[in-house]
């Protein structure tokens, strides 16, 4: 088949360091090309893919020091895809939902993988309006707020088996003797909670993370005072090539997320290195972590500290094995092909009838349905410190909970500017 993959313009495909969606697109291109499909990737000029590349911007938005906001470039890219649509059998979008109005006439030729949270006000009406677009979720938890959307499949993220290494002979507690945090510094990612877990456990914490300009006030006032190079050490952003060493020698990866994470690729990166994960039960975490096998799912800082002894007893070879059987990228092309086959009128009619029947059944059992938010996020108070400014308090409220542990509906997103700190 001739398949177009449409990527965000924020990062290169794949990204040099931090970046989830663009890394997924790169792996899709590699795996689909290996199976003989003719793949074209629409992305920025910094991308390096094993497929034909259509350059839609001269550089990634996150590395562009010029004044830019990105929307114009995104629309121009979608316009270019639309004009080239006849060349492809499938248009696979990873750019959220901006393309829906432009591609409504050929919705059956598209598939859209949702990479973000979907519990925003207005999403239900939006997806009902554009219900002809087939959707792929990256976790079952991501679907809970939109149970009646046109879901074609849930496909978890995955990685090639040789991308990350399990270090043979690594002891249960990790030879490095530290806890790891990997991702982005932001209130909703729980870095302050990870610091507190490490402090109470009296175990050093090393964190490798991106710092976006939008998160700078939070980082300066809430995180930087704890970074002393001994108990808490910032190692900067790291590439995939360095993750095996960083994660493989850690006692555990801390993932105290406080928002409904749609997937969380860092969890399976740790599992690929044989490293257990200690995570909070928000979003997709219970789908990814096998509690007591690949890590522990905990509900508080005290529970996380107690879990450190338990995860030290987990077999790291088994954790790696669970990654190989559940999250390797080789299964993606087959599942994508299965999910996008049968877009003929008859197949779509059968799917619509099945969807209607499911909707009627769902109404009968609506009272038994889980809350729309799925797994409840754990109320977490930030580390108390004197002199917290109103700006930082407002920054903290961007996560699932405010500074008093109360749920908030808003969420933060990536910004085009990054900074280096520490």
C-alpha positions as a printed NumPy array, in Angstrom:
array([[  0.   ,   0.   ,   0.   ],
       [  0.957,   3.641,  -0.427],
       [  0.776,   5.187,   3.042],
       [  1.243,   8.817,   4.05 ],
       [  2.3  ,   9.574,   7.629],
       [  1.611,  13.175,   8.639],
       [  3.74 ,  14.252,  11.599],
       [  3.68 ,  17.34 ,  13.833],
       [  6.139,  20.081,  12.914],
       [  7.275,  20.64 ,  16.506],
       [ 10.223,  18.211,  16.398],
       [ 12.351,  16.318,  13.917],
       [ 11.23 ,  12.794,  13.012],
       [ 12.673,  11.144,  15.028],
       [ 13.548,  13.762,  17.67 ],
       [ 17.156,  14.104,  18.768],
       [ 16.213,  13.924,  22.458],
       [ 12.805,  14.505,  24.083],
       [  9.724,  13.923,  21.949],
       [  7.069,  11.236,  21.861],
       [  4.802,  11.594,  18.829],
       [  7.608,  12.225,  16.354],
       [  9.471,   9.183,  17.642],
       [  6.355,   7.057,  17.103],
       [  5.994,   8.328,  13.516],
       [  9.618,   7.432,  12.787],
       [  9.11 ,   3.885,  14.058],
       [  5.919,   3.54 ,  12.033],
       [  7.763,   4.591,   8.887],
       [ 10.584,   2.15 ,   9.544],
       [  8.316,  -0.805,  10.313],
       [  5.87 ,  -0.191,   7.456],
       [  8.691,   0.253,   4.932],
       [ 10.265,  -3.006,   6.114],
       [  7.006,  -4.788,   5.269],
       [  7.107,  -3.517,   1.696],
       [  4.695,  -0.596,   1.919],
       [  5.519,   2.623,   0.073],
       [  5.676,   5.178,   2.874],
       [  5.82 ,   8.965,   2.617],
       [  6.372,  11.14 ,   5.689],
       [  5.257,  14.771,   5.831],
       [  7.489,  16.533,   8.366],
       [ 10.12 ,  19.244,   8.779],
       [ 13.54 ,  19.356,   7.117],
       [ 15.422,  18.157,  10.214],
       [ 13.773,  14.737,   9.922],
       [ 15.654,  11.577,   8.914],
       [ 13.308,   8.734,   8.033],
       [ 13.524,   5.403,   6.201],
       [ 10.891,   6.577,   3.716],
       [ 10.228,   9.36 ,   1.254],
       [ 10.262,  12.713,   3.053],
       [  8.081,  15.646,   2.011],
       [  9.571,  18.713,   3.69 ],
       [  6.862,  21.055,   4.979],
       [  9.028,  23.406,   7.048],
       [ 12.709,  24.346,   6.994],
       [ 13.27 ,  23.5  ,  10.672],
       [ 11.396,  22.203,  13.682],
       [  9.347,  24.68 ,  15.667],
       [ 11.133,  23.799,  18.897],
       [ 14.578,  24.657,  17.493],
       [ 13.482,  27.749,  15.565],
       [ 14.716,  30.962,  17.184],
       [ 12.666,  33.122,  14.84 ],
       [  9.306,  34.593,  15.825],
       [  6.807,  31.873,  14.947],
       [  3.592,  30.291,  16.187],
       [  3.313,  27.294,  13.844],
       [ -0.376,  27.305,  12.91 ],
       [  0.206,  28.735,   9.434],
       [  2.852,  26.097,   8.699],
       [  0.572,  23.357,   9.949],
       [ -2.301,  24.464,   7.711],
       [  0.009,  24.742,   4.7  ],
       [  1.229,  21.187,   5.347],
       [ -2.332,  19.864,   5.515],
       [ -3.175,  21.7  ,   2.306],
       [ -0.235,  20.016,   0.627],
       [ -1.352,  16.591,   1.885],
       [ -4.85 ,  17.26 ,   0.576],
       [ -3.567,  18.141,  -2.891],
       [ -1.465,  14.952,  -2.943],
       [ -4.129,  12.699,  -1.394],
       [ -4.876,  10.8  ,  -4.62 ],
       [ -1.379,   9.324,  -4.547],
       [ -2.028,   7.348,  -1.353],
       [ -4.233,   4.509,  -0.169],
       [ -4.162,   5.654,   3.455],
       [ -3.506,   9.028,   5.068],
       [ -2.384,   8.444,   8.653],
       [ -2.516,  11.653,  10.71 ],
       [ -0.572,  12.238,  13.931],
       [ -1.414,  15.955,  14.08 ],
       [ -4.461,  15.882,  16.348],
       [ -7.685,  17.027,  14.642],
       [ -7.018,  20.178,  12.646],
       [ -7.362,  18.23 ,   9.396],
       [-10.957,  17.104,   9.932],
       [-12.758,  19.945,   8.079],
       [-10.285,  19.865,   5.185],
       [-10.491,  16.079,   4.638],
       [-14.162,  15.485,   5.407],
       [-14.885,  14.451,   1.819],
       [-12.351,  11.598,   2.021],
       [-12.655,  10.722,   5.721],
       [-12.847,   7.006,   4.905],
       [ -9.356,   7.185,   3.416],
       [ -7.863,   8.556,   6.618],
       [ -6.934,   7.237,  10.03 ],
       [ -6.042,   9.491,  12.95 ],
       [ -3.962,   8.395,  15.916],
       [ -4.834,  10.434,  18.996],
       [ -1.757,  11.285,  21.072],
       [ -3.27 ,  13.711,  23.584],
       [ -5.848,  13.693,  26.365],
       [ -9.441,  13.751,  25.145],
       [-11.458,  14.822,  28.172],
       [-11.719,  18.496,  27.277],
       [-15.051,  20.307,  27.244],
       [-16.413,  20.346,  23.689],
       [-14.621,  17.228,  22.47 ],
       [-17.765,  15.095,  22.582],
       [-19.623,  17.449,  20.231],
       [-16.586,  17.801,  17.984],
       [-16.067,  14.071,  17.519],
       [-19.78 ,  13.532,  16.997],
       [-19.731,  16.146,  14.246],
       [-16.754,  14.44 ,  12.54 ],
       [-17.748,  10.874,  13.366],
       [-16.817,   9.59 ,   9.873],
       [-13.113,   9.825,  10.722],
       [-11.674,   6.48 ,  11.974],
       [ -9.626,   6.935,  15.14 ],
       [ -6.856,   4.963,  16.825],
       [ -6.297,   5.356,  20.553],
       [ -2.943,   4.692,  22.191],
       [ -4.616,   3.263,  25.303],
       [ -8.065,   2.165,  26.4  ],
       [ -7.915,   4.776,  29.161],
       [ -7.658,   7.502,  26.534],
       [-11.067,   6.485,  25.146],
       [-13.074,   6.675,  28.339],
       [-14.261,  10.25 ,  27.923],
       [-15.358,   9.553,  24.299],
       [-16.81 ,   6.03 ,  24.333],
       [-18.986,   6.642,  21.25 ],
       [-16.302,   8.051,  18.961],
       [-15.41 ,   6.169,  15.765],
       [-12.671,   4.027,  17.299],
       [-11.   ,   1.59 ,  14.914],
       [ -8.485,   0.118,  17.396],
       [ -6.326,   0.706,  20.435],
       [ -2.65 ,   0.33 ,  19.56 ],
       [ -0.121,   0.785,  22.337],
       [  3.196,   2.378,  21.544],
       [  6.15 ,   0.082,  20.927],
       [  9.859,   0.096,  20.148],
       [ 12.211,  -2.081,  18.088],
       [ 13.813,  -4.776,  20.205],
       [ 17.32 ,  -3.501,  19.545],
       [ 16.727,   0.173,  20.377],
       [ 17.154,  -0.22 ,  24.153],
       [ 19.314,  -2.821,  25.882],
       [ 18.797,  -4.83 ,  29.028],
       [ 22.184,  -4.881,  30.761],
       [ 22.93 ,  -8.561,  31.577],
       [ 23.815,  -9.265,  35.165],
       [ 22.361,  -5.993,  36.449],
       [ 21.293,  -6.59 ,  40.08 ],
       [ 17.722,  -6.082,  41.207],
       [ 18.451,  -2.714,  42.794],
       [ 20.506,  -1.472,  39.853],
       [ 24.265,  -0.992,  40.064],
       [ 23.944,   2.802,  39.929],
       [ 22.126,   3.012,  43.249],
       [ 19.877,   5.894,  42.125],
       [ 16.282,   6.507,  41.138],
       [ 15.569,   7.841,  37.64 ],
       [ 13.115,  10.385,  36.281],
       [ 12.859,  10.905,  32.532],
       [ 10.646,  13.271,  30.587],
       [  9.764,  16.951,  30.82 ],
       [  9.906,  19.275,  33.809],
       [  6.327,  20.391,  34.411],
       [  3.894,  20.24 ,  37.34 ],
       [  1.722,  17.6  ,  35.664],
       [  4.715,  15.274,  35.219],
       [  5.296,  15.034,  38.977],
       [  9.016,  15.853,  39.152],
       [  8.511,  17.541,  42.553],
       [  6.874,  14.357,  43.834],
       [  9.781,  12.278,  42.522],
       [ 12.183,  14.508,  44.435],
       [ 10.201,  14.027,  47.636],
       [ 10.052,  10.245,  47.158],
       [ 13.82 ,  10.105,  46.743],
       [ 14.389,  12.383,  49.749],
       [ 12.227,  10.281,  52.066],
       [ 13.79 ,   7.069,  50.805],
       [ 17.286,   8.564,  51.176],
       [ 18.151,   7.424,  47.672],
       [ 19.744,   9.779,  45.097],
       [ 17.58 ,  10.925,  42.192],
       [ 18.91 ,  11.601,  38.703],
       [ 16.56 ,  13.263,  36.27 ],
       [ 16.975,  13.715,  32.531],
       [ 14.392,  16.143,  31.259],
       [ 13.49 ,  18.901,  28.852],
       [ 12.645,  22.334,  30.24 ],
       [ 10.257,  24.363,  28.091],
       [ 10.179,  28.132,  28.457],
       [  6.566,  27.914,  29.571],
       [  7.648,  25.848,  32.586],
       [ 10.599,  28.051,  33.514],
       [  8.975,  29.858,  36.502],
       [  7.91 ,  26.538,  38.007],
       [ 11.342,  25.038,  37.413],
       [ 13.276,  27.989,  38.818],
       [ 11.311,  28.254,  42.035],
       [ 10.114,  24.704,  42.696],
       [ 12.809,  22.389,  41.331],
       [ 16.122,  24.194,  41.079],
       [ 16.509,  24.768,  44.865],
       [ 16.613,  20.975,  45.333],
       [ 19.312,  20.298,  42.739],
       [ 22.55 ,  19.877,  44.693],
       [ 24.412,  17.362,  42.498],
       [ 24.297,  14.72 ,  45.238],
       [ 20.763,  13.923,  46.45 ],
       [ 19.223,  15.408,  43.292],
       [ 21.168,  15.624,  40.036],
       [ 20.065,  17.049,  36.699],
       [ 21.785,  15.346,  33.752],
       [ 20.123,  17.319,  30.933],
       [ 18.212,  15.93 ,  27.972],
       [ 19.442,  12.564,  26.735],
       [ 19.103,  10.767,  23.419],
       [ 17.9  ,   7.213,  22.874],
       [ 21.519,   6.067,  22.684],
       [ 22.082,   7.075,  26.325],
       [ 18.851,   5.774,  27.79 ],
       [ 19.956,   2.137,  28.17 ],
       [ 22.763,   3.173,  30.5  ],
       [ 20.721,   5.786,  32.353],
       [ 17.647,   3.611,  32.895],
       [ 19.366,   0.226,  33.081],
       [ 21.504,   1.117,  36.099],
       [ 18.692,   2.808,  38.049],
       [ 16.926,   1.117,  40.959],
       [ 13.615,   2.143,  39.427],
       [ 11.997,   4.727,  37.185],
       [  9.699,   7.096,  39.076],
       [  6.521,   8.016,  37.189],
       [  4.361,   9.943,  39.713],
       [  2.182,  11.433,  36.988],
       [ -0.658,  13.744,  37.999],
       [ -2.635,  14.023,  34.777],
       [ -4.509,  11.438,  32.663],
       [ -1.459,  10.346,  30.684],
       [ -2.652,   8.829,  27.366],
       [  0.267,   6.369,  27.353],
       [  3.664,   7.39 ,  28.736],
       [  6.371,   5.903,  26.446],
       [  9.045,   6.355,  29.112],
       [  7.503,   3.463,  31.045],
       [  8.141,   0.965,  28.252],
       [ 11.592,   2.457,  27.666],
       [ 12.433,   1.527,  31.251],
       [ 10.892,  -1.927,  30.811],
       [ 12.992,  -2.453,  27.666],
       [ 16.053,  -1.861,  29.856],
       [ 14.764,  -4.291,  32.493],
       [ 14.112,  -1.487,  34.971],
       [ 10.964,  -1.545,  37.15 ],
       [  8.572,   1.407,  37.171],
       [  6.88 ,   2.964,  40.19 ],
       [  3.889,   4.932,  38.95 ],
       [  0.678,   6.592,  40.055],
       [ -2.624,   5.177,  38.692],
       [ -3.447,   8.034,  36.317],
       [ -4.49 ,   7.512,  32.715],
       [ -2.879,   4.535,  31.005],
       [ -0.461,   3.622,  33.804],
       [ -2.469,   0.525,  34.915],
       [ -2.505,  -0.69 ,  31.283],
       [  1.258,  -0.446,  30.925],
       [  2.583,  -1.518,  34.332],
       [  1.875,  -5.08 ,  35.412],
       [  1.701,  -4.477,  39.159],
       [  4.111,  -6.777,  40.971],
       [  5.759,  -7.931,  37.722],
       [  7.16 ,  -4.907,  35.872],
       [  6.812,  -2.435,  38.722],
       [  4.383,  -1.137,  41.312],
       [  1.317,   1.085,  41.063],
       [  1.112,   3.245,  44.183],
       [ -1.238,   5.876,  45.538],
       [  0.981,   8.121,  47.645],
       [  4.531,   9.166,  48.363],
       [  4.671,   6.834,  51.369],
       [  3.485,   3.925,  49.23 ],
       [  6.158,   4.737,  46.651],
       [  8.877,   4.711,  49.316],
       [  7.622,   1.365,  50.61 ],
       [  7.536,  -0.029,  47.07 ],
       [ 11.28 ,   0.506,  46.594],
       [ 12.101,  -2.628,  48.555],
       [  9.533,  -4.654,  46.609],
       [ 10.735,  -3.609,  43.15 ],
       [ 14.263,  -4.609,  44.121],
       [ 13.007,  -8.211,  44.237],
       [ 11.558,  -8.129,  40.711],
       [ 13.366, -10.09 ,  38.023],
       [ 14.801,  -7.692,  35.445],
       [ 14.976, -10.323,  32.732],
       [ 11.245, -10.9  ,  33.188],
       [ 10.579,  -7.166,  32.894],
       [ 12.487,  -7.102,  29.612],
       [ 10.558, -10.17 ,  28.448],
       [  7.237,  -8.459,  29.162],
       [  8.376,  -5.541,  27.012],
       [  9.321,  -7.866,  24.154],
       [  5.958,  -9.616,  24.212],
       [  3.757,  -6.585,  24.796],
       [  5.393,  -3.47 ,  23.397],
       [  7.701,  -4.314,  20.523],
       [  7.186,  -2.3  ,  17.358],
       [  7.049,  -5.3  ,  15.003],
       [  3.336,  -5.761,  15.702],
       [  2.367,  -2.26 ,  14.588],
       [  2.204,  -2.711,  10.785],
       [ -0.09 ,  -5.718,  11.025],
       [ -2.407,  -3.995,  13.492],
       [ -2.474,  -0.775,  11.477],
       [ -3.276,  -2.724,   8.311],
       [ -6.026,  -4.642,  10.116],
       [ -7.461,  -1.432,  11.548],
       [ -7.558,   0.385,   8.205],
       [ -8.665,  -2.5  ,   5.962],
       [-12.282,  -2.691,   4.871],
       [-13.002,   0.991,   4.336],
       [-15.329,   0.007,   1.483],
       [-18.924,   1.335,   1.612],
       [-20.246,  -2.058,   2.732],
       [-17.618,  -2.357,   5.443],
       [-18.349,   1.16 ,   6.649],
       [-22.066,   0.403,   6.758],
       [-21.425,  -2.694,   8.87 ],
       [-19.176,  -0.662,  11.145],
       [-21.812,   2.076,  11.482],
       [-24.517,  -0.481,  12.369],
       [-22.204,  -2.109,  14.896],
       [-21.42 ,   1.304,  16.378],
       [-25.13 ,   2.118,  16.66 ],
       [-25.826,  -1.199,  18.393],
       [-22.941,  -0.597,  20.793],
       [-24.266,   2.897,  21.509],
       [-27.705,   1.527,  22.401],
       [-26.156,  -1.107,  24.667],
       [-23.985,   1.535,  26.306],
       [-27.014,   3.655,  27.158],
       [-28.583,   0.729,  29.01 ],
       [-25.521,   0.287,  31.194],
       [-24.577,   3.952,  31.504],
       [-25.18 ,   3.906,  35.23 ],
       [-22.536,   1.21 ,  35.622],
       [-19.924,   2.999,  33.509],
       [-16.669,   4.264,  35.014],
       [-16.348,   8.034,  35.419],
       [-15.347,   9.816,  32.223],
       [-11.916,  10.572,  33.623],
       [-11.188,   6.869,  34.158],
       [ -8.684,   6.12 ,  36.874],
       [ -8.72 ,   8.932,  39.405],
       [ -5.536,  10.956,  39.582],
       [ -4.026,  11.004,  43.03 ],
       [ -4.334,  14.333,  44.863],
       [ -0.778,  15.433,  45.548],
       [  0.378,  18.496,  47.403],
       [  3.531,  20.2  ,  46.114],
       [  6.526,  20.226,  48.455],
       [  5.763,  23.053,  50.9  ],
       [  8.198,  25.92 ,  50.717],
       [  7.996,  29.49 ,  52.02 ],
       [  7.832,  32.355,  49.57 ],
       [  5.8  ,  30.669,  46.808],
       [  4.761,  33.374,  44.368],
       [  1.316,  33.71 ,  42.856],
       [  2.858,  33.015,  39.441],
       [  4.222,  29.695,  40.609],
       [  0.932,  28.794,  42.286],
       [ -0.848,  29.5  ,  39.017],
       [  1.766,  27.412,  37.2  ],
       [  1.158,  24.493,  39.549],
       [ -2.558,  24.543,  38.795],
       [ -1.906,  23.483,  35.205],
       [ -1.738,  19.841,  36.261],
       [ -4.533,  17.533,  37.408],
       [ -4.514,  19.173,  40.835],
       [ -3.935,  22.598,  42.29 ],
       [ -1.667,  23.465,  45.193],
       [ -4.296,  22.156,  47.633],
       [ -4.674,  18.823,  45.899],
       [ -7.996,  19.711,  44.228],
       [ -8.696,  18.521,  40.651],
       [ -8.409,  21.089,  37.868],
       [ -9.637,  20.57 ,  34.298],
       [ -6.824,  22.272,  32.422],
       [ -3.646,  20.737,  31.076],
       [ -0.348,  22.05 ,  29.844],
       [  1.134,  21.417,  26.442],
       [  4.464,  21.741,  24.707],
       [  5.689,  25.209,  23.778],
       [  7.929,  26.219,  20.913],
       [ 10.716,  27.539,  23.123],
       [ 13.122,  25.551,  25.251],
       [ 15.802,  26.583,  27.688],
       [ 18.75 ,  24.942,  29.363],
       [ 19.166,  25.157,  33.099],
       [ 21.228,  23.928,  36.036]])
